[in-house]
Amino acid sequence: MEIIGLLIAGLIIGLLGKFVAPGDKDNIPIWLTVLCGIGGVLIGYYVSGALGVGDTGGIDWIRWIISIVLAAVLVIAASTLTGRNNRSVRR
């Protein structure tokens, strides 16, 4: 059941990432942004568990911060790798 919650959280984080940087700033498809959000949450979950942050009382803020940062890194990497970043070359 916990994996379903992580996937839903990744979907939400991916959509929030798309709305934070719309248009010219984030020029990758929405499905790729959502996929990066899901990947960031899943990787962040396992990284925080490896660091011993996984079981705390209440909300695991450090785990969510790690997940959001990793999702942002994945979005930047996807934008760079797909070549869709918006650099205008003037001659």
CORKAGI-V403633 format. One record per helix or strand. SS is the DSSP state (A for helix, B for strand). FROM is the first residue (numbers start at 0). TO is the last residue. If there is no record, write none. Layout:
ss=SS from=FROM to=TO
ss=SS from=FROM to=TO
This chain:
ss=A from=1 to=19
ss=A from=29 to=49
ss=A from=60 to=81
